[in-house]
């Protein structure tokens, strides 16, 4: 549970966290919030708190830049990872309710990528022991890239080429 009592007592707008805009600014223009306590715009819509290390670090940087008067519009898809025994598991984006799933690599090998599509829009990517593919996968999600499940599953198709096509 986010610790919001101090913000609430100070008259700052609170819901399921301290409500911030894309500059990480609260309803009190002199106060910024970042990290697990901040309720922010969701990349795919809605508002929520991202309780991940990377979001806390990125949002803190956005808040600092905004405090310095720089133009900021922070809104990224969720990204997190976990090391479980010999598996490095990373995820970015979301899994649509009726997602089409494209698998690149062999799941039995414990080294594969799964893409989650809404139509041809890449909305999520999961990597297991393929960290370099997450670097490209995150950018595909962030750019709202489009691709067919067949092309994503085709190991002969370069993910970087798909990224270039996405602009």
Secondary structure as the mmCIF struct_conf table of DSSP 4:
data_model
#
loop_
_struct_conf.conf_type_id
_struct_conf.id
_struct_conf.beg_label_comp_id
_struct_conf.beg_label_asym_id
_struct_conf.beg_label_seq_id
_struct_conf.end_label_comp_id
_struct_conf.end_label_asym_id
_struct_conf.end_label_seq_id
HELX_RH_AL_P HELX_RH_AL_P1 UNK A 5 UNK A 9
TURN_TY1_P TURN_TY1_P1 UNK A 10 UNK A 11
STRN STRN1 UNK A 14 UNK A 14
BEND BEND1 UNK A 15 UNK A 17
STRN STRN2 UNK A 18 UNK A 19
TURN_TY1_P TURN_TY1_P2 UNK A 22 UNK A 23
STRN STRN3 UNK A 25 UNK A 25
BEND BEND2 UNK A 27 UNK A 28
TURN_TY1_P TURN_TY1_P3 UNK A 29 UNK A 30
STRN STRN4 UNK A 32 UNK A 32
BEND BEND3 UNK A 35 UNK A 35
TURN_TY1_P TURN_TY1_P4 UNK A 36 UNK A 37
STRN STRN5 UNK A 38 UNK A 41
TURN_TY1_P TURN_TY1_P5 UNK A 43 UNK A 44
BEND BEND4 UNK A 45 UNK A 46
STRN STRN6 UNK A 47 UNK A 48
HELX_RH_AL_P HELX_RH_AL_P2 UNK A 53 UNK A 67
TURN_TY1_P TURN_TY1_P6 UNK A 68 UNK A 69
STRN STRN7 UNK A 79 UNK A 84
TURN_TY1_P TURN_TY1_P7 UNK A 85 UNK A 86
STRN STRN8 UNK A 87 UNK A 93
TURN_TY1_P TURN_TY1_P8 UNK A 97 UNK A 98
STRN STRN9 UNK A 100 UNK A 106
HELX_RH_3T_P HELX_RH_3T_P1 UNK A 107 UNK A 109
TURN_TY1_P TURN_TY1_P9 UNK A 110 UNK A 110
STRN STRN10 UNK A 111 UNK A 118
TURN_TY1_P TURN_TY1_P10 UNK A 119 UNK A 120
STRN STRN11 UNK A 121 UNK A 128
BEND BEND5 UNK A 129 UNK A 129
HELX_RH_AL_P HELX_RH_AL_P3 UNK A 131 UNK A 142
TURN_TY1_P TURN_TY1_P11 UNK A 143 UNK A 144
STRN STRN12 UNK A 146 UNK A 146
HELX_RH_AL_P HELX_RH_AL_P4 UNK A 149 UNK A 153
TURN_TY1_P TURN_TY1_P12 UNK A 155 UNK A 156
BEND BEND6 UNK A 157 UNK A 157
HELX_RH_AL_P HELX_RH_AL_P5 UNK A 159 UNK A 166
#
